[in-house]
Amino acid sequence: MIVCSGSKGSGKLPAEKRNALQPRIRVTLALIAALGLALVIGASVVSLAQTGAQTDLTGVIDIHTHSDPDSMPRSIDANDLAKMAKARGMRGLVLKNHYESTAALAYVVRKEVPGIELFGGIDLNRSVGGINPAAIERMVLMKGGWGKVVWMPTFDNENQVKYSKENRPFVSVSKDGRLLPEVLEVIDLVAKHQLTLETGHSSATDGLLIVHEAHKRGVQHIVVTHAMAAPVRMTVPQMQEAAADGAYIEFVYSATLGANAIVSLDDYAKAIRAVGAKSCILATDLGQVGNPLHPDGIAAFIEAMRARGFSQADLDLMTKANPAHALGLL
């Protein structure tokens, strides 16, 4: 209630003064109403945050994270991401950059944020020379030895460029249904140094060629990068075939976000059941401005899969044991 002091005697304001105050009173009441609404909304946001925070992330490894410094806009830098993930109990992160090696970044952030396992890698896009064995050899020599992952080309992959209908140079991994000689050399290097090989944005067909050849040549740690997301778009039988060759199938939370998402959490649940949790990894592929931050994303992903009937044992497999094995930690 608003109390106004008036003139002596009756305690009532003259009519002209009351009329003059009416706009101010209406504004004040509107502000009070808006404040009440903001408090309600704020309480809801806090409640959602607390719900996410209740998800136990102890031991979780996110093998697909983007962060600053980067040449693309990112929502958080690697130091702050590591601090946040550590505070939530996560075991580790793989730091990914489409255009340069993150082995050095992993080394520096490990010093800044001890107590969480951080790994880097190299993405074989044009900025590092494409399918460039020399770039991998140099990454392996980086102090610390935290460069663990080799991704086949992503944004510069022939499959990505054609999917996006762009007219620009690209990096091929195959010709006439056969992997290129330099791709075979890269696979041999991955086997030699016991690294993790990921298929990047290769087509489903090329991804299977890579998985088959890697398995044949002794690569112990193979991951099909966001198998159901664009531009890869593997079918369930193709994912089953890759898993039969020892590859882990990665499912990323970011692909389910936004109005134009082409894959849903229900699609993921069906595919995971068909492939088997023992061959699947849940990751975020987050770091885009406007999307949830990585620990919140992986927590939401875990809860979404729990709501679709997956047991804690399956969730632990897909977020803890399988990522650890994919990185050679088990």
N, C-alpha and C positions, 0 to 999 in steps of 0.2 A: 504494500500500500504506500502511496505517495502522500505525504503530508505537506501542505503548503501553509506558511504563516501569512495571515492577512492583516487587515486593518483592525484597529482597536474596536471594541464593542461587540458587534455580532460575531466576529471571527470569520466572516465571509468576505471574499474578494469582490471588489466591484466587477460588474459584468464585463467591462472593457478589458480589465486585467485578466479575468478568467479566459476570455476569448483569445487574448494574446498568448496565454500559456498553453492552450490546447495543442498546437503543433509540437511544442517541446515535450509535452506529456506523451503524445502519440509516438514520437521518436524514442523516448526513454522506454516505453513499454515494448516497442519493437526490438530494441536492443536487449532488454531482459529476456524476451522470448527467444531471440537468436542465441543468446548465451546459454539458455537452458537446452536448446537443441544441440549446440556444440558440445555441451557436457555429456549429453546422451550419446552422441556420435563418438566422442572421445572415449567414453566408457566401453563402447562396443569395440573400438579399435584395440584398446588395451586388452579386452577380453579375448579377441582373436589372437593377439600377440602372445598372451599367456597360454592359450591353447596350443599354439605352435611351439612355445618354449617348453611345454610339458613333454614333447616327444623326445625320447632318450636317443641322443646321437652319439653316445659313447662308442668309440671304435669304428665309426662310419668313415669311409674314404670316398670322396667325390673325385672321380677320375677325369672330369671334364669341366674346368672352370676358366672363365675369362676375367681379366682384371687389368687395371692400369699398372704400370705404364703401357700404353698401346697406341697405335696409330688410328684406332677406331674408338668412338666414345664408349666409356665403360662406367659402371655404377659405383665402383669401389676400387681402391688400389690393393695390391697384393699384400702389403703389410697389414692393413686394416682387416682384410678378408681373413688372413691367417689368425689374427687376434680374435676375431669373432668366432671362427671355427673352433679354435682352441677353447674358448670360453664355453662353447656348447658341448665340449667333450669329444669332438671329432678327432679321429686318428690322423687323417692326412688329406692332402689335396694334390691334384695334378694341375699345374699352371699351364695354360695353353695360349699361344699367340699364333695367329694365322701367318704371320710374315717374318718372324725371327725366332731363333732358339730361346727357350726360357730356362736353360740349364744354369746360367749365371744368376738369373733372378731367383731361382730356387735356393741357390747357395746363400745369397745375400739375405733373403727373407728368413731362412733358417737361423741365421745369426741374430736377426732382429727379434724373432719370435721363437725362441727355443721351446721345445715341448710338443711340437706338432711336426709330422713328417710331410715334407714338401718335395715335389718332384717336378721336373721340367721335361721338355722334349723339343722336337723340331718338326715343323710342318713343311712338307716339300713343295711349296709354292714357288712362283717365279723369283720372289725376292731373295731366296737362298739358292737359286740356280736350278729350281725344279727338282727332278729326280737326280740328286747330286750326292753320290757316295762320299765325296770329300767333305761335304758339310756335316755328314753324320760322324765321320772320323774325328773331325774337330770338336764336335759336341761331346763325344765320348771322352776327350782329353780335358774337358773343362774341370777346373778344380772342384772337388767335392764329389764328383761322379753322380750328381743328381739328375743328369739328363737321361731319362729312362725310356721315353716314348718316341717312336717315329711314326708320324702320320703321313700316309700317302696324300697327295695334293687335296686341298679342300676348295677354297674359293677360286683357285686357278685351275682346278681339275676340268678336263674336257667335258665331263658329264655335267658339272655345275654351270659352266659357261653356256652350254647348249640348253640346259634346263631353263636358265635365266633369259635365254634368247638375246645374249649379248654378242657384240661383234668386237672381239678383242683376242689377243693371244691366250693360249691355254697350254696346259701340261697334260700330255697323254700318258696312260699307263699300259695301253695295249694297242695292237694293230692286227686286224684280221683274226681276232679271237685268241691272240697269243700275247702274253706279257712281253714288254720290251726288254732288251738285254740289260739296260741300266736298272730296271725294276728288279730283275733277278739278282743283280749285284747288291742292291740295297737289302733285299731279303737275306742274302748270305751274310751281310754285315750285321744285321739284326740278330741272326742266329749266333754269329761269332761272339758278339759282345753281350749276349743274353738280354737284349732289350725287349721292349714291348712293341709289337707292330699293330698299327691301326689302319683301317682301310680308307679313312678320310671320306671325301665326298665322291668316291668312285661309284659308278653304277652298280646295281645289284649283280649284274653279270661279271663285271670286272672285279668286284669285291670277292666273289666266289673264286675267281681265278687266283687272286692274291692269297686267299685263305688256303686253298688247295696246295699251291706251290710252297707257301710258308710252312705248312704242315709237313710236306714232303722233304723240305730242306732243313728241318730240325728246329724251326722257331718254336719256342716253348710257350710264348705268351702272345696271343692273337686276340684282337678285339674288332668286331664289326662296328664301326662308328655309327651312332644313331641310326640303326638299321631301318626303322620304319619312317623316319623323317625325310623330308625333301633334302637333296635330290636323290637320295639312295633308294628309298621306297622298296625294300625287300618284301617279298611275300613270305607267308609262314613257311611253306615248303623250302624256300631258299634259306631262311634262317635256320630251319632244322638241318639242312645240308651243311651249312657253315658250322653249326654246333657239333655235328657228327665228326667234323674235321678238327675239333678241339678249340674252336673259337668261342669267345664270349660274345653275346649279343647285347649291345648297349641300348638302353632306352633312356631318353633324356626328357626331363620335365619341361624344359622350355618349349618343346615342340607342341605341347598341349595348350599353350597360353595364347590368348588373343582371339579376336573375332574370326580371324582367317586361319586358325589352326586346322591342319589337314589330317591330324591324328588325335584320337581322344584317349582318355584314361581307360575307358572301356575296351578300346581297340588293343591297348597295351596289355590289359589283363588277359584277354583272350589269347593273345600271342604268347605271353609268358607261360600260360598254362600249356599251350601246344608245344613250346620249345622245352620247357622245364626250367624251374628256378635255378637248378644247378648250373645252367649255362647262361644265365642272364645277369646283367649289371644295371642297377639304377643309378643314374647320374643326373646332373642338372643342366649343363651347358648354359649356365646363367652368367650374368655380368653385363647384360644389355640395360641401358638406361630405361627406367620405367618398369622393369621386371623385378620380382622379389630378389632379395639377396640370397646367396647360395645356401647358407644353413637353414633359412626359412623355407627355401625351395625344396631342399631334400627332405625336410621334416614334413612338408605338405605332401610330397610325393609318397613318402612312407605311409602316411595316414590314409591317403587315397587308395593305395593298394591294400592296406589293412581293411578298409571299408568294403573292398571288393573280394574279401574272403581269404587273403593270403595270411598265413600263420607268421608268428614272430620268427620261427626258425627259417622260413623262406625269406623273410625280409632281411634277416641277419646275413643269410647267404648272399643276397643280391647287393647289399650295401657295405658289407664288411669282409667276409671271407673271399668272395669272388674278385672284388677289386684288389684285395691284397695279393691273391694268387696271380692276377693279371699283371701286377707290377713286380712279380718275383719275390714277394715278401714272405711267402709261405713255402 
